[in-house]
Each structure stands twice: as structure tokens, then as C-alpha cells.
Amino acid sequence: MSNEVCVVGSVALDSVETPGGRADDQLGGSCSYFSLAAAFFAPVNMVGVVGRDFPDEKRDFLASRGINMDGLDTVDGDTFRWSGRYHENMNVRDTLDLQLNVFESFNPRLSEACRKSDFVFLANIIPSVQAGVLEQFDSPLIVGADTMDIYIDDAREDLEALLKNVDLLSINDSEAVQLAGEANVVRAARRILDMGPDTLLVKRGEYGALQFSADDIFAVPAFPLETVVDPTGAGDCFAGGLFGSLAEAGEVNRRSLRRAVVYGSVVASFAVEGFGVEGLRQVEREDVERRFREFMALTDFHTE
Ligand code: AMP
């Protein structure tokens, strides 16, 4: 049994505009956010690809958090780029530009060490890349995945095939509705569980998250913040905190999953306090624990 997390997904340079400002060429991508979040709890192996334009300073930051980047290839070409703009209501955003670049021909071979990982997460990227990575693992304890609207539309067949081999799917509420073709989120969740996953995490931005399994529903609020600077990557940090916490617990059951969902919510709350990954830069494990305790106080209705 290894408590290592292995994650494949996008490693990006993001440009983000919010009602409060903008930031260009930020470290982003589902794999980067996930890894930074999971690394608070467990050893993390990143699997992804960047171009020769990827700055050393961004690589150094990831390495400074103890993330193993042996699986991050550097190839000729440009790094994946994404840009988005948030509305006044920051739960709503438009993608302005998306360039897969080096991801278009990405076909990684996992190292021996990665193949043995028990905690595997297929962060958001083309479903065929997710599937190509998944088939290389020996026998993971749990496989999680994320996806997004464009893949639900354009790569549904690949995605549905992948879901048969996924234990935990983490998506947002509008994606759940889109994937299930069902407007009620609880009924949508039932349909998605029928597609393969045992556990579905539905993220609802500032309204928190719902975790569904065949016989259980668990609800957590988002940590209430006065200022949200940039929600980009909150979902990936949620999943990273969740998987890191599961790996630290070393077991997957109702109790470890519920605790992991709260850690996911806590780490996501730090991520949105700055542009890009800046919200996480100064955060240490003790800060995560402090906010975890505040979170328990926030939701406790047994004591008085
Ligand atoms: P989130 O806010 O959790 O949806 O994650 C935002 C991150 O996803 C950004 O850092 C983007 O670089 C990355 N991203 C955006 N679109 C895609 C895509 N089509 N495939 C993979 N990653 C993406």
C-alpha cells in the first residue's frame, strides 16, 4: 500500500480577468492546482507536459512544495494556455481562449513508481489522455476524475467509457446537469452514479459541495470569505485536498471521505484568495488545520 498520489492533467499558463483586476501568464492548469492542494497531505507525482516556454520560476514553486515532477515532460512547442473572464457574479465565467498546444500530442509513459500509486486522479484534460494514463496503473485503491463542459459535449463517448473505470467523479453542478441531461441535481447525481462512479462530488462554487454515493449524501458549505479574488482552480484544489487527505488516511470509507471533502473545501477556500496560485503560496499545513477547525465550528450544531 502506497500513500502516494499520482495526478495527470493540464499544466498551464493562464490569463484571468475578474471584476477586480487581471493577471497574465499565471501558473495554472488542473494538474498544478490539484498537486499544490494534495501536497499539504501526501507525496504527489505530477504527470503532464509543458513547452520550452514554461518558466523555471513556476517549476521551482511546484518543486518547493515537495511535488515530484519527474513525470512532467518538457517538449518542443508551447505550454497549454487558457484565458477566462469572470462576471460580476464570480460563479459565472467565460472561456476567452484555450490552446491545447503540447497537449495535442501528449501520450505519457508512467514511471514504475507512478504505476504503483494507490491514489490516482485524472484531472481535467482530454478524456482520451486520461484513459491512456489510467490503463498504465497496476491496481489503484481509488481512481478519481474531473472533466468539463467542452469534453462532455465533444468527447462524450470517450468520457462515458472512462467513467466505467472511475470510482469518484468530481464536477460542478452545471456539468452534472449537462452530463446527466437532467436539470435536478439530485436526480442528475443518481444518473451519473449509474454511469460507473461509486462517489460523485458536485461542486457548487460559493455554495459549497454535495457528495453522493448509492446510500449517502453529504453536504458541506464553502468557507465564508469576505473577498474572493480569483475562483480559478478552486475545483481542482477541492479535488486535490480531498485526494491528499484520503491518501494521508490510507483508506477509503465513509468517514475518511467525509473528512476529505471538508479538507477539499478548506484548501479551495485559500486558493480563491489570490490570483492564480498566489492564494496558496504562503499557506502551510498549520493554516489548513486552523481553517479546518474553524470549519467544524461553522457547521457544528450539536454543542449548545
Ligand atoms: P477550474 O477553475 O477548477 O475549472 O480550473 C481552472 C483551470 O483549468 C485553469 O487553470 C485552466 O488552465 C484549466 N483548464 C481550462 N480549460 C481546460 C481544458 N479544456 N482542459 C484542461 N484544463 C483546462
Residues whose N, C-alpha, C, O or C-beta is under 5 A from the ligand:
A	BS01	AMP	S10 A12 D14 G28 G29 S30 W82 N124 I125 P231 T232 G233 A234 G235 D236
